[in-house]
Amino acid sequence: MSLTHFDAKGDAHMVDVSDKPSTARVATAEGWVKMARETFEIISEGRAKKGDVLGVARLAGIMGAKKTPELVPLCHPLPITKVSIDLELDADLPGVRITATVKTTGQTGVEMEALTAVSTSALTVYDMAKAVDKAMEIGGIRVVLKDGGKSGRYEAK
């Protein structure tokens, strides 16, 4: 197995997908923002000074998915047909669990868009609450589902 983003000389390049058929594709990624109990309570009670933390983070995740090829140099621009972001308050963490699902019909997958959506949402939660908790931790960002295309279905264990 070799890395697809390097040519025979070892130079980085955008993978040629022109011969691949367009198929329905979906990817889901997840991650979390862990925070102090007090910060969790501020967010869950809607008392953050910057406003609706989860609502803004949801919009940021959608925007992040759409801007992925501007941020990740070798990503193809894709016609994204759906982005959904779920931000769930988790008192046991304490913090926010984030899940993003991205869909397209195209010649390459949307794993990077799903990962970017989760990352952007997490960064936005941090940005909106950093005034009260600079020690928040972002983590667990990974692809949990990928389906479509020649490689088929992948589900994280």
Secondary structure as UniProt FT lines:
FT   TURN            4..5
FT   TURN            8..9
FT   TURN            18..19
FT   STRAND          23..34
FT   HELIX           37..44
FT   TURN            45..46
FT   TURN            49..50
FT   HELIX           53..66
FT   HELIX           68..71
FT   TURN            73..74
FT   STRAND          80..90
FT   TURN            91..94
FT   STRAND          95..106
FT   HELIX           111..129
FT   TURN            130..132
FT   TURN            134..135
FT   STRAND          137..147
FT   TURN            150..151
FT   STRAND          154..155
//
